[in-house]
Amino acid sequence: MLPSNRKRMAVTSTGREARSTYKVLKYVDGYTFLEVRIETGRTHQIRVHFAAIGYPVVGDPVYGVKSPLLKRQFLHAYHLELLLPCDGRSHTFSCDLPPDLEYVLKTLRVTGR
C-alpha cells in the first residue's frame, strides 16, 4: 500500500529499516532535550521516529504541530561524522546550537512554560 502523502514518511512493518538511538540530556519545562544518533539516514528519520512514539519534534508542522516559540523545528545537527566520497576519509563537523534555539531554551526556563 502506497502512502497517501508521498512527502510524509511513516514507520511501517513493510518500510525500509531505520535505526535511531537517543539519550536524554535534560528536561526543560515539559520538553525533553535529546541527543539522537541516526545509523541509517532515512528521509525525516528523527522526525518520523519521535512522532511515531508520541513525542514529535517541537515546531514540526508535518509530524507534530507548529510552535509559538519558534518559526522552525527545534532540530539541530551539532556533530556530524561522514565518509566523504572525494577522499574516502572520515570528516567531522561541529556547530553550536544557533541563537534562536538557545533563546527558546532560555525562554522556557524563565517563563516556566
GUTORMI-864052 format. One record per residue: residue number from 1; residue in one letter; x, z, y negated of N, C-alpha, C, O in turn. Coordinates in Angstrom, 1 decimal. Each point is the difference from the previous one (the first is absolute). Layout:
<nodes>
(NUM,'A',(X,Z,Y),(X,Z,Y),(X,Z,Y),(X,Z,Y)),
...
</nodes>
This chain:
<nodes>
(1,'M',(0.8,0.0,1.2),(-0.8,0.0,-1.2),(0.9,0.0,-1.2),(0.9,0.9,-0.2)),
(2,'L',(-1.1,-1.8,-0.7),(0.8,-0.1,-1.3),(-0.6,1.0,-1.0),(-1.2,0.2,-0.1)),
(3,'P',(2.1,0.3,-0.7),(-0.5,0.9,-1.0),(-0.8,-0.7,-1.1),(0.2,-1.2,-0.2)),
(4,'S',(-1.2,1.8,-0.4),(-0.8,-0.6,-0.9),(0.7,-0.3,-1.4),(-0.4,-0.9,-0.7)),
(5,'N',(1.4,1.8,0.4),(0.8,-0.2,-1.2),(1.4,-0.2,0.4),(0.7,1.0,0.4)),
(6,'R',(-0.2,-2.2,-0.4),(1.3,-0.3,0.5),(1.2,0.6,-0.8),(1.1,0.0,0.4)),
(7,'K',(-1.4,0.5,-1.6),(1.0,0.7,-0.8),(0.0,1.5,0.2),(0.9,0.7,-0.5)),
(8,'R',(-1.8,-0.2,1.2),(-0.1,1.4,0.3),(0.3,0.2,1.5),(-0.7,-0.5,0.8)),
(9,'M',(1.8,1.3,-0.6),(0.4,0.2,1.4),(-0.7,1.2,0.6),(-0.7,0.8,-0.8)),
(10,'A',(0.8,-0.6,2.1),(-0.7,1.2,0.6),(0.8,0.4,1.3),(0.8,-0.8,0.5)),
(11,'V',(-1.0,2.0,-0.1),(0.6,0.5,1.3),(-1.0,-0.4,1.1),(-1.2,0.4,-0.1)),
(12,'T',(1.6,-1.2,1.0),(-0.9,-0.4,1.1),(0.8,0.0,1.3),(1.2,0.0,0.0)),
(13,'S',(-1.9,0.1,1.1),(0.6,0.0,1.3),(0.6,-1.3,0.4),(0.9,-0.1,0.9)),
(14,'T',(-1.3,-1.0,-1.5),(0.5,-1.3,0.3),(1.0,-0.5,-1.1),(0.5,-1.2,0.1)),
(15,'G',(-0.2,2.0,-1.1),(0.9,-0.4,-1.0),(1.5,0.1,0.4),(0.3,0.5,1.1)),
(16,'R',(0.6,-1.0,-2.0),(1.4,0.1,0.3),(0.5,1.4,-0.2),(-0.6,0.8,-0.8)),
(17,'E',(1.6,-0.4,1.6),(0.5,1.4,-0.1),(0.6,0.2,-1.3),(0.7,-0.8,-0.6)),
(18,'A',(-1.0,2.0,0.0),(0.6,0.5,-1.2),(0.3,1.5,0.1),(-0.9,0.8,0.4)),
(19,'R',(2.1,-0.4,-0.7),(0.4,1.4,0.1),(0.4,0.6,-1.3),(0.8,-0.6,-0.7)),
(20,'S',(-1.3,1.7,0.4),(0.4,0.8,-1.2),(0.1,1.4,0.4),(-0.7,0.5,0.8)),
(21,'T',(1.7,0.2,-1.4),(0.1,1.4,0.1),(0.0,0.6,-1.4),(0.4,-0.7,-1.0)),
(22,'Y',(-0.8,2.0,0.9),(0.0,0.6,-1.3),(0.4,1.4,0.0),(-0.1,0.7,1.1)),
(23,'K',(0.5,-0.2,-2.2),(0.3,1.5,-0.2),(-0.6,0.4,-1.3),(0.1,-0.6,-1.0)),
(24,'V',(-0.8,1.8,1.1),(-0.5,0.5,-1.2),(1.1,0.6,-0.9),(0.7,0.9,0.5)),
(25,'L',(-0.6,-1.3,-1.7),(1.0,0.6,-0.9),(-0.5,1.1,-0.8),(0.6,1.1,-0.2)),
(26,'K',(-1.9,-1.2,-0.3),(-0.7,1.1,-0.7),(-1.4,-0.3,-0.2),(-0.5,-1.2,0.1)),
(27,'Y',(-0.3,2.3,-0.3),(-1.4,-0.2,-0.3),(-0.1,0.2,-1.5),(0.5,1.0,-0.6)),
(28,'V',(-1.2,-1.9,-0.1),(-0.2,0.1,-1.5),(-1.5,-0.1,-0.3),(-0.6,-1.0,0.0)),
(29,'D',(0.1,2.2,-0.3),(-1.4,0.1,-0.5),(-1.0,-0.9,0.8),(-0.7,-0.8,-0.6)),
(30,'G',(0.7,1.0,1.9),(-1.0,-0.7,0.8),(0.5,-1.4,0.5),(-0.7,-0.6,0.7)),
(31,'Y',(1.9,0.2,-1.1),(0.6,-1.2,0.5),(1.2,0.3,0.8),(0.5,1.1,-0.1)),
(32,'T',(-0.1,-2.0,1.0),(1.2,0.2,0.8),(1.1,-1.0,-0.4),(-0.3,-1.2,0.1)),
(33,'F',(1.4,1.7,-0.4),(1.2,-0.9,-0.4),(0.8,-0.2,1.3),(0.5,1.0,0.6)),
(34,'L',(-0.4,-2.3,-0.2),(0.6,-0.3,1.3),(1.3,-0.8,-0.1),(0.2,-0.7,-0.9)),
(35,'E',(0.6,0.8,1.9),(1.1,-1.0,0.3),(-0.5,-0.7,1.2),(-0.2,0.6,1.1)),
(36,'V',(0.1,-2.0,-1.2),(-0.5,-0.8,1.1),(1.1,-1.0,0.4),(0.7,-0.6,-0.8)),
(37,'R',(-0.5,0.5,2.1),(1.0,-0.9,0.6),(-0.8,-1.1,0.8),(-0.8,0.4,0.9)),
(38,'I',(1.0,-1.6,-1.3),(-0.7,-1.1,0.8),(1.1,-0.6,0.9),(1.1,-0.3,-0.5)),
(39,'E',(-1.5,0.1,1.7),(0.9,-0.6,1.0),(-0.2,-1.5,0.2),(0.8,-0.7,0.5)),
(40,'T',(-2.0,0.2,-0.8),(-0.4,-1.3,0.3),(-0.3,-0.9,-1.2),(0.2,-1.2,0.1)),
(41,'G',(-0.5,1.7,-1.2),(-0.2,-0.8,-1.2),(-1.2,-1.0,0.0),(0.2,-1.1,-0.4)),
(42,'R',(-1.3,1.6,0.8),(-1.2,-0.9,0.0),(-0.6,0.0,-1.4),(0.2,0.9,-0.8)),
(43,'T',(-1.1,-1.9,0.5),(-0.6,-0.1,-1.3),(-0.9,1.2,-0.3),(-0.8,0.4,0.9)),
(44,'H',(1.1,0.3,-2.0),(-0.8,1.1,-0.5),(0.1,1.2,1.0),(-0.9,0.9,0.0)),
(45,'Q',(2.0,-0.8,0.8),(0.1,0.9,1.1),(-0.3,1.5,-0.4),(-0.8,0.7,0.6)),
(46,'I',(1.5,-0.2,-1.6),(-0.2,1.4,-0.5),(-1.5,0.2,-0.4),(-0.6,1.0,0.4)),
(47,'R',(0.1,-1.9,-1.2),(-1.3,0.1,-0.5),(-1.1,0.0,1.1),(-0.9,0.8,0.0)),
(48,'V',(1.1,-1.7,1.0),(-0.9,-0.1,1.1),(0.0,1.2,0.9),(-1.0,0.6,0.3)),
(49,'H',(2.2,-0.1,0.0),(0.2,1.1,0.9),(-0.7,1.3,-0.6),(-0.7,0.7,0.7)),
(50,'F',(1.0,-0.4,-2.0),(-0.5,1.2,-0.6),(-1.5,-0.1,-0.2),(-0.7,1.0,0.1)),
(51,'A',(0.2,-2.2,-0.5),(-1.5,-0.2,-0.1),(-0.7,0.2,1.3),(-1.1,0.6,0.1)),
(52,'A',(1.8,-1.0,1.0),(-0.6,0.1,1.3),(-0.2,1.4,0.5),(-0.9,0.3,0.8)),
(53,'I',(1.8,0.6,-1.3),(-0.1,1.4,0.4),(-0.8,0.9,-1.1),(0.0,1.2,0.1)),
(54,'G',(-0.5,-1.9,-1.0),(-0.9,0.7,-1.0),(0.8,0.5,-1.3),(-0.5,0.8,-0.7)),
(55,'Y',(1.7,-1.3,0.5),(0.8,0.5,-1.1),(0.6,-1.3,-0.7),(1.2,-0.2,0.0)),
(56,'P',(-2.0,-0.5,-0.7),(0.5,-1.2,-0.7),(1.0,0.3,-1.1),(-0.1,1.1,-0.6)),
(57,'V',(0.9,-2.0,0.3),(1.0,0.1,-1.1),(-0.8,0.1,-1.3),(-1.0,-0.7,-0.3)),
(58,'V',(1.4,1.7,-0.6),(-0.7,0.2,-1.3),(0.1,-1.3,-0.8),(1.1,-0.6,-0.1)),
(59,'G',(-2.2,0.2,-0.4),(-0.1,-1.1,-0.9),(-0.1,-1.4,0.7),(0.2,-1.0,-0.6)),
(60,'D',(-0.4,1.0,1.9),(-0.1,-1.2,0.8),(-1.5,-0.5,0.0),(-0.8,0.5,0.8)),
(61,'P',(0.5,-1.5,-1.6),(-1.4,-0.5,0.0),(-0.5,-0.8,1.2),(-1.2,-0.1,0.2)),
(62,'V',(2.2,-0.3,0.6),(-0.4,-0.8,1.2),(-0.3,0.9,1.2),(-1.0,-0.2,0.7)),
(63,'Y',(1.9,1.2,-0.5),(-0.2,0.8,1.2),(-0.5,1.4,-0.3),(-0.2,0.8,0.9)),
(64,'G',(0.1,-0.5,-2.2),(-0.5,1.3,-0.4),(-0.8,-0.2,-1.3),(-1.0,-0.7,0.0)),
(65,'V',(1.3,1.4,-1.1),(-0.7,-0.1,-1.2),(1.0,0.0,-1.2),(1.1,0.5,0.1)),
(66,'K',(-1.5,-1.1,-1.2),(0.8,0.0,-1.2),(0.1,1.5,-0.4),(-0.8,0.8,0.3)),
(67,'S',(1.9,-0.5,-1.1),(0.2,1.3,-0.5),(-0.1,0.1,-1.5),(0.5,-0.9,-0.7)),
(68,'P',(-1.1,1.9,0.2),(0.1,0.2,-1.5),(1.3,0.4,-0.5),(0.3,0.1,-1.2)),
(69,'L',(0.6,0.3,2.2),(1.3,0.5,-0.4),(1.1,-1.1,-0.3),(0.9,0.2,-0.8)),
(70,'L',(-1.1,-1.4,1.3),(0.9,-1.1,-0.2),(-0.6,-1.3,0.3),(-1.1,-0.1,0.6)),
(71,'K',(1.7,-1.0,-1.0),(-0.6,-1.3,0.0),(0.5,-0.8,1.3),(-0.2,-1.2,0.1)),
(72,'R',(0.9,1.9,0.8),(0.5,-0.7,1.2),(0.1,1.0,1.1),(-0.4,1.2,-0.2)),
(73,'Q',(0.8,-1.7,1.3),(0.2,0.9,1.2),(1.1,1.0,-0.2),(1.0,-0.4,-0.6)),
(74,'F',(-1.1,1.6,1.1),(1.1,0.9,0.0),(0.8,-0.2,1.2),(-0.1,0.7,1.0)),
(75,'L',(0.9,-1.8,-1.1),(0.8,-0.4,1.1),(1.4,-0.5,-0.5),(0.0,-0.8,-1.0)),
(76,'H',(1.1,1.3,1.5),(1.3,-0.4,-0.6),(1.0,0.0,1.1),(0.1,0.9,0.8)),
(77,'A',(0.7,-2.0,-0.7),(1.1,-0.1,1.0),(1.3,0.5,-0.7),(0.6,-0.7,-0.8)),
(78,'Y',(-0.3,2.0,1.1),(1.1,0.6,-0.7),(1.3,-0.3,0.8),(1.1,0.1,-0.6)),
(79,'H',(-1.2,-0.4,1.9),(1.2,-0.3,0.7),(-0.3,-1.1,1.0),(-0.9,0.1,0.8)),
(80,'L',(1.7,-1.2,-0.8),(-0.1,-1.1,0.9),(1.3,-0.3,0.6),(1.0,0.1,-0.6)),
(81,'E',(-1.0,-0.3,1.9),(1.2,-0.4,0.7),(-0.4,-1.3,0.8),(-0.9,0.0,0.9)),
(82,'L',(1.6,-1.1,-1.2),(-0.3,-1.3,0.6),(1.2,-0.7,0.5),(1.1,0.2,-0.5)),
(83,'L',(-1.3,-1.0,1.5),(1.0,-0.9,0.4),(-0.3,-1.3,-0.7),(-1.0,-0.7,0.2)),
(84,'L',(2.0,0.3,-1.0),(-0.2,-1.3,-0.8),(0.5,-1.2,0.8),(1.1,0.1,0.5)),
(85,'P',(-1.9,-1.1,-0.5),(0.4,-1.2,0.8),(1.2,-0.7,-0.7),(0.7,-0.8,0.7)),
(86,'C',(-0.5,1.0,-1.9),(1.1,-0.7,-0.7),(1.4,0.4,0.6),(0.9,-0.8,0.0)),
(87,'D',(-0.8,2.1,0.4),(1.3,0.4,0.6),(-0.2,0.8,1.3),(1.1,0.4,0.6)),
(88,'G',(-2.3,-0.1,-0.2),(-0.2,0.7,1.3),(0.3,1.5,-0.1),(0.0,0.6,1.1)),
(89,'R',(0.4,-0.1,-2.2),(0.4,1.4,-0.1),(-1.2,0.8,-0.5),(-0.9,-0.5,-0.6)),
(90,'S',(1.0,1.8,0.8),(-1.0,0.9,-0.5),(0.2,0.4,-1.5),(1.2,0.2,-0.4)),
(91,'H',(-2.2,-0.3,-0.4),(0.1,0.3,-1.4),(-1.0,1.1,-0.3),(-1.2,0.0,0.5)),
(92,'T',(1.5,0.9,-1.4),(-0.8,1.1,-0.4),(-0.3,-0.1,-1.4),(0.8,-0.2,-0.9)),
(93,'F',(-2.1,0.4,0.5),(-0.5,0.0,-1.4),(-0.8,1.3,-0.2),(-0.8,0.4,0.8)),
(94,'S',(1.0,0.2,-2.0),(-0.7,1.2,-0.3),(-0.5,-0.1,-1.4),(0.6,-0.6,-0.9)),
(95,'C',(-1.8,1.3,0.6),(-0.6,0.0,-1.3),(-0.8,1.2,-0.2),(-0.9,0.3,0.8)),
(96,'D',(1.2,0.5,-1.9),(-0.8,1.2,-0.3),(-1.5,-0.3,-0.2),(-0.4,-1.2,-0.3)),
(97,'L',(-0.4,2.2,0.4),(-1.4,-0.2,-0.3),(-0.2,-0.4,-1.4),(0.6,0.6,-0.9)),
(98,'P',(-1.4,-1.6,0.6),(-0.2,-0.5,-1.3),(-0.7,0.9,-0.9),(-0.7,0.9,0.5)),
(99,'P',(0.8,-1.0,-1.8),(-0.6,0.9,-1.0),(-1.5,0.2,0.2),(-0.5,1.1,-0.2)),
(100,'D',(-0.2,-2.1,0.5),(-1.5,0.1,0.1),(-0.4,0.9,1.2),(-0.9,0.8,-0.1)),
(101,'L',(1.7,-0.9,1.2),(-0.3,0.8,1.1),(0.4,1.5,-0.2),(-0.6,0.9,0.4)),
(102,'E',(1.8,-0.8,-1.0),(0.4,1.4,-0.4),(-1.0,0.7,-0.9),(-0.3,1.2,0.1)),
(103,'Y',(-0.2,-2.0,-1.1),(-1.0,0.5,-0.9),(-1.3,0.5,0.8),(-0.5,1.1,-0.3)),
(104,'V',(0.1,-1.8,1.3),(-1.2,0.4,0.8),(0.3,1.3,0.7),(-0.8,0.9,0.0)),
(105,'L',(2.0,-0.7,0.6),(0.3,1.2,0.6),(0.0,1.2,-0.9),(-0.5,1.1,0.3)),
(106,'K',(1.1,-1.3,-1.5),(0.0,1.0,-1.0),(-1.4,0.4,-0.5),(-0.3,1.1,-0.2)),
(107,'T',(-0.5,-2.2,0.0),(-1.4,0.2,-0.5),(-0.8,0.8,1.1),(-0.8,0.9,-0.4)),
(108,'L',(1.0,-1.2,1.6),(-0.7,0.7,1.1),(0.3,1.5,0.0),(-0.8,0.9,0.1)),
(109,'R',(2.1,-0.6,-0.2),(0.4,1.4,0.0),(-0.5,0.8,-1.2),(-0.3,1.1,0.1)),
(110,'V',(0.3,-1.8,-1.3),(-0.4,0.7,-1.2),(-1.5,0.2,-0.1),(-0.5,1.1,-0.3)),
(111,'T',(-0.3,-2.2,0.7),(-1.4,0.1,-0.2),(-0.7,0.7,1.2),(-1.2,0.4,-0.1)),
(112,'G',(1.9,-0.4,1.2),(-0.6,0.6,1.2),(-1.1,-0.8,0.7),(-0.9,0.5,0.6)),
(113,'R',(1.0,-1.8,-0.8),(-1.0,-0.9,0.7),(0.1,0.0,1.4),(-0.7,-0.7,0.8)),
</nodes>
